[in-house]
Amino acid sequence: MILGHSRAKYVELTKRCDFYSLLRCIVNAFEYFGGVPQIVLADIMKTVLDGSEAGKPL
């Protein structure tokens, strides 16, 4: 995870790439940074993407 303004980084290695591992990593990153940002953006990962409609990700 990279914070937008400060560009501070949090990196965690995992053995799995499933939804629950992603959630655990996000929570760990929030704990590391000491809070939760107002907006969280994610790239187009299968674990985040629910599908697409008219060429736009859901």
C-alpha positions, 0 to 999 in steps of 0.5 A: 500500500502506498499513501497518496500524499506522503508516498509512505509504503507498506509491504507485506509478503503472503503465500496466498492471493485471495480476498481474505489475505488481501483484507488482512494485509489492508488492515495490517497496513492501516495499523502500520500507518496509524489510521485509515485514509478517507479514500482507498483506491485499488488497481484492477485485481481479480481479488478486488474486481467484481466484474465489468459492465460496459467496459468499466470495472465493478 
